Amino acid sequence: MSQDGVLTTCECGKPLKAVFDWGATTPDRNNIAGENNSLWRYRAVLPPIENDHIVSLHEGWTPMINGVIHSGVSVLFKDESVNPTGSFKDRGMTMAVSHAKRSGITELCLPSAGNAGVSAAIYCDTAGITCHVFLPETIPAPFVEVTEKSGADLRLGGRTIADAAAKMRESMGEGWFDLSTLKEPFRVEGKKTLGYEIAEQLDWSLPDAIVYPTGGGTGLVGMWKAFNEMSQLGWIDGPAAFPRMVVAQSDGCAPIVKAFADGSPQHEPWVNSHTDALGLNVPAPLGGAWILKTVRESNGMAVMVDENKVMDATAEVNDLSGIDGSCEAGVSWLTFKTLVEAGWIKKGERVVIPITGGAERYVLHESEVM
Ligand SMILES: Cc1ncc(COP(=O)(O)O)c(C=O)c1O
């Protein structure tokens, strides 16, 4: 299958993954457009998009902050809150919306836990594409304001992204393209640049582990894809040098952690999910099997942390990193500390924690506002 035309999922309903036939023009590290301070510096390893179709707001190439030494472990924070719409969702959106524009798509839709909706709305506005965003009714007001301000058609339904997705399926109009997580292959292509950046910023070495706050899992599978591509291309050492990938979830919604602990290849939907880390309130991720396969292949781990401790942990990690991260950062930080305490992450190791989004649109609990 080529990348031309509108691509969605496999006929079996599972996600499609872009595979490159590098042919005679195998890209090397000299092909990185070093003068470009966005993720488009990696254009040589991204699906081809003509200049006229690229929809970019200068996303990616975000700072890697030499954070702290914690119990002898060196922690690096990757600050994704500086992306144009405030989260790492912009990586996927620049790629997916560019591809949509290239494919002549004029109207698209997605359900979101908040950040992806904001990002899609703003990228579609830039591209001149009509965007329908479906959010849970529980979404904090700032997400609603910014999504609507970007001209998107916003509809609210249910308590989680799964409910919003159900509402979307009922409401979909003729010709709307479904940009849901992993329902098309290009958001992962954008997200994989996180892996390319981590390698380049660490001078083409990789950390021992990456702790990733996991909802739909595109960033986790995307980074793993990047490491495999880079090793095939000879940019980095082979799989023995790849990081252990860690899924971080809250015990309010931990379908992947449960399946990992059960040794199961697929998760069961999480019932009555709740977490302040809104991006992690994904009870039934479409890419669950892909996430689980990745974690196992990497000799990684999946951890659920106490939801009641997330707010304090967020304040702690923000203090340490100097980044105003959203609660997903607290989930990652608690996961990291749990694994250090258990001896799974060891003294002398180097760990990257992507701080996946900024806190500005998350609303604090009343007790904390008072
Ligand atoms: C700030 C933040 N972190 C993490 C996630 C989870 O990302 P993924 O769906 O790639 O697992 C989200 C998703 O909405 C998010 O907004």
The ligand as an SDF file (V2000), in Angstrom:
LIG
                    3D

 16 16  0  0  0  0  0  0  0  0999 V2000
   -0.5910   15.8640   28.4490 C   0  0  0  0  0  0  0  0  0  0  0  0
   -0.8290   14.4800   27.9360 C   0  0  0  0  0  0  0  0  0  0  0  0
    0.0270   13.5050   28.3010 N   0  0  0  0  0  0  0  0  0  0  0  0
   -0.1420   12.2320   27.8820 C   0  0  0  0  0  0  0  0  0  0  0  0
   -1.2090   11.8840   27.0680 C   0  0  0  0  0  0  0  0  0  0  0  0
   -1.3380   10.4680   26.5900 C   0  0  0  0  0  0  0  0  0  0  0  0
   -0.8190   10.4220   25.2980 O   0  0  0  0  0  0  0  0  0  0  0  0
   -1.0020    9.1320   24.3900 P   0  0  0  0  0  0  0  0  0  0  0  0
   -2.4220    9.1580   23.9630 O   0  0  0  0  0  0  0  0  0  0  0  0
   -0.0230    9.2850   23.2890 O   0  0  0  0  0  0  0  0  0  0  0  0
   -0.6990    7.9620   25.2410 O   0  0  0  0  0  0  0  0  0  0  0  0
   -2.1200   12.8690   26.6620 C   0  0  0  0  0  0  0  0  0  0  0  0
   -3.2690   12.5260   25.7950 C   0  0  0  0  0  0  0  0  0  0  0  0
   -4.2390   13.2160   25.6880 O   0  0  0  0  0  0  0  0  0  0  0  0
   -1.9280   14.1960   27.0970 C   0  0  0  0  0  0  0  0  0  0  0  0
   -2.7520   15.1800   26.7310 O   0  0  0  0  0  0  0  0  0  0  0  0
  1  2  1  0
  2  3  1  0
  2 15  2  0
  3  4  2  0
  4  5  1  0
  5  6  1  0
  5 12  2  0
  6  7  1  0
  7  8  1  0
  8  9  2  0
  8 10  1  0
  8 11  1  0
 12 13  1  0
 12 15  1  0
 13 14  2  0
 15 16  1  0
M  END
$$$$
